[in-house]
Amino acid sequence: MPSSTQVIADSRPEAPFANVMQLHADIETTVRGLGYDLVELERGPGGLLRVTIDHPASARGEPERFIQIDDCEKVTRQLQHVLDVDGVAYERLEVSSPGLDRPLKSAADFGRFAGHQVEIGLKLPFKGRKRFRGELLAQGDGWRLVLAPTAAKAAAKKHAASRSAQARAAAAGPQPQAAAEAEEVKVLDFSLDEVREARLVPVIDFKGRRFAPQSGAAAHEARPQDETDGGRIQ
């Protein structure tokens, strides 16, 4: 079962790509006007325009809504019209849902997903690392990541819990400093200016928001008479 829903349309106008900032503004205005959030806009090789959309955050107590193929089709049709009027050149227009590893692009995204597991990539290394994973929390004017243990630390912890390791530790006597370090919570404080990229960690959670499997067919070919001219649904 696919992790995201998308619609791809073909078009070949003659005008070159519009100014990047203006193109982003026009697409965001169109997407918001249809009641969605623009998550990400990418330009790929071969004239690909990839637009990722999501529903706005649900009010407290209300269930989360998931992007479906009908949502992608609606946005595709409107964007095709807007891009044609603006004379924007593209070979393929792809409109999709964020998928399991939704990118976090803005302060609003970070606020929306505070409390979730997130992986971030820093622009500059910190203690020899650029990638960190953990629970995202707000911290003053910035953000905090309560770090998840690395695979090596998790393996060491599992080994320390074994009976033989416990016997050796008992024979060696108490190790207060090591125990204190083991119990210490590791955190990373950062600002958005320090982040190159950030994404949700894809965790299967059948009670969660977009991690529940979507019902119905998630991939099929569009018929020639579909309103999406030359389009195909994936």
N, C-alpha and C positions, 0 to 999 in steps of 0.2 A: 504494500500500500504506500503511495507516494507521500512524502512529508510536506508537500506544498501543492497548491492548486494554481494553474497558470493558463493563460490564453495567449497564443502567438498569432500575429497578423502580419501579412506581407504588404508592402507598399513601396513605390519607387518614384517619389517626386524628384524634381530636378534641382531644386535649390539646395545650397550647402547647409550643414548643421548651423543652427542659430547660436548666438552667444550662449555659453554654458549657463551663466547665471540667469539670463532671461528665459532660457528653455526650462530650467528647474522651476522658476517662479510660475511660468505658464502651466506647467504640468501639475504643480502643487495646488494652484488655484482651481484647476479643473477637478482634481481628485477630491479636494475638500468640498467643492460645490456639490459633489455627488454624495457627500456624507461619509467619506473615508479619510484616513490619514495616509500621507505619503511617507513610507518608511525609507525607501531608497530609490535613487535613480542612477542607473549605470549605462555607459555606452560601451558596447563590446565590438569586437572585430566584425567586419563585413556589414557595417551599418546597423548593428543591433542596438535597439533602445530597450532596456530592461527596467520596468517600473514595478516596484513592490509596494503593495497596499495592505492596510489593516483597518479594522474597525476602531473607532475611538475607544478609549478606556471606558469600561462599564461603570456605572454608578455603584457605590458601595451596596452590597447585598444583592445586586443583580448578576445573573450568569453572564459569563463571557460569550461573545459571539465570534464565530469562525468565518473566515473568508471562504466562499464557495465559488464554483465555476460561474454561476450567474453573476456574481459580483464582478469577477474579472471580465466577463463579456461586456457588461454595462460600461465599465471604465474604458475598455478597449475601443468600443464604438465611439464614445465621446472624444477620446484622445485622438483617434484617427481623424475626426472632423477638425479638431483644433490644430493638429499638426499640418493638415492639408491647407487650412486657411493661412497659417503662419509661414507656409512654404518650407517646412523643415524636412530635410532629406533623411531618410532611413530606409533600410531594406526590410527589417523585421521589427515589430513592436511586440514585446513580451510583457504581459501583465500577470503578476503572480501574488500569492500569499507569502508571508514571511517564512513559513516552514518552522521546523523544530528549533533551529539555531538562529532565531530572529536577531538581526543586527540592532544595536542600540546606537543611535546617531546623535541624539540631543539630550539636553538636561531633562526635558519632559519624558523621554524614553527611560532615562535612568530612574527618575522618580516613580514612574509607573511600575517598574519592575524591581524596586527595592524589596529585599527579602527573598529574591530569587537567586539561584546559582548562575553565575556569570563568569565568562572567560574574557580577559582583557589582554590586549597587546600594547605595550608601552612604546613610545617613540624612542626612548633611550633606556638602556638596561639599568636595572636596579639590583645590586648584589649579583651581577652576572646573569640576570634573567630579564627577559622582556615579557614573557607570558605568565599570567597568574590566573588562578581559578578559585572561586569561593563565593560566599554569600555577600550580596551587594547591600550596603547600608548607607544612609545619608549621614554625613559627618560634618557638622557646621556648614561652611560654605562649599565644602567639597564632598568627597565620597570615600567610603571605606569598604575594603574587601576583607572579610574574615576568611583567611586562606584555608582551602581544603588541603589535606596532607598529600604530598607527592606519593607516587607509587613506591619509591624507595622507603619513605618514612612509614607508609602503611605496612609494608612488608616487615620492617624492623619492629613495629609495634606488635604485629602478629607473632613474630618470633619471640618477642619478650614475654608474650602471654603463654608460651608453651611451658609444659611442666619442667622440662630440663632447664630452660632458661630461668624459671622461677627458683629451681633448686640451686643453681649456681649463684643467683643473686642473693639468696638467703645465706649461703655459705660465705659470700663476700662481705656481708653486712650491709647496713643501710647506706644509700647513696642520695642524700638530701638534695644536692645540687642537681643531679641528673633528674630526680623526680620532679623538682620544681620546673626544669626546662621542659619536661614531657607534658606537664600540665599547663604550661604557658600557652595562651591563645595568640596565634600569629595573625597579624593584620597588616594590610597595606593601605595607607591613606594616599589619595591622589586627587588631582583636579582633571577636568575634561581636557584641558589643554595638553596634558601629558599622555593622553590616550590616542593611539593610532587606530585601533579598532576594538570593538566590544560586541560580544554576542551572548545570547542565552545559552546555557549548557543544555543540550537535548536530553532531558530526563523523562522517561516514560512515567506519566502520572495520570491514571484514569480519572482522578478527581480534579485534575488541573485544568488550565485554560486551553491551550492549543495542542496539548500533548495527547489528548484523547483522539482515537482514530476517527476519521471522518466517514460518514455513511454515504452510500451510493457510489456510482462510478466516478473515478477521479481522473480518468484518461479516456479519450476517444477522439476520433477524427470528425471534424465539422463537415456538414454537407455543403455542397456548392451553393445552395440557396440560402445558407445562413447569412444574417445581416453583416457578420464580420467578413468583409470582402477578402477573399483569398486566405482566410484564416484557418487555423487548425487548433484544436483544443488539446492540451496535453495535461 
